């Protein structure tokens, strides 16, 4: 439809189990929002948690000179 303002981007179709759909519907009804809103929120939270995981768990750093000396001394 020309001139119609789109609120969201591309559409996605997924298949759910009946129980999952019922659970989503119950959550949506409890919070007085749509099932679509609940799903978009879940996707946002999932993506955000994985963006944070993109950083190394153990930050890479160059050992200080004293640390290198101790490590080399133990290799005799």
C-alpha positions in Angstrom: 0.0 0.0 0.0 1.6 3.2 -1.1 2.1 5.8 1.6 1.4 3.4 4.5 3.8 3.9 7.4 5.6 0.7 8.5 6.2 0.5 12.2 8.5 -2.5 12.0 11.0 -4.0 9.5 10.9 -7.5 7.9 8.4 -10.1 9.0 9.3 -13.5 10.4 7.2 -16.6 10.7 8.0 -19.2 13.3 6.2 -22.4 14.4 5.7 -23.0 18.1 4.4 -25.9 20.1 0.9 -25.4 21.4 2.2 -25.1 25.0 4.7 -22.4 24.0 2.0 -20.4 22.2 -0.3 -20.8 25.2 2.5 -19.6 27.6 3.2 -16.6 25.4 -0.4 -15.8 25.2 -0.8 -15.9 28.9 2.2 -13.6 29.5 0.8 -11.2 26.9 -2.6 -11.2 28.5 -1.2 -10.7 32.0 0.8 -7.7 30.8 -1.9 -6.4 28.5 0.3 -6.5 25.4 0.3 -8.5 22.2 2.0 -11.8 21.7 4.1 -10.1 19.0 5.3 -7.6 21.6 6.3 -10.4 24.0 8.2 -12.1 21.2 10.0 -8.9 20.1 10.9 -8.2 23.7 12.3 -11.7 24.1 14.4 -11.3 20.9 15.7 -8.0 22.1 16.8 -9.5 25.4 18.4 -12.5 23.7 20.3 -10.4 21.3 21.5 -8.0 24.0 22.7 -10.8 26.2 24.7 -12.3 23.3 26.2 -8.9 22.4 27.7 -8.7 25.9 29.1 -12.2 25.5 30.9 -11.1 22.4 33.7 -9.7 24.6 36.3 -12.3 25.7 35.5 -13.9 29.0 39.1 -13.7 30.0 40.5 -10.4 28.6 43.7 -10.9 26.7 46.6 -9.0 28.1 50.4 -9.0 27.8 52.0 -10.4 31.0 54.1 -7.9 32.9 57.9 -8.4 33.0 57.8 -9.8 36.6 55.2 -12.4 35.6 57.2 -13.6 32.6 60.3 -13.9 34.7 58.5 -16.1 37.3 57.1 -18.3 34.6 60.5 -18.8 32.9 62.2 -19.6 36.2 59.8 -22.5 36.9 60.7 -24.2 33.6 64.1 -25.6 34.7 
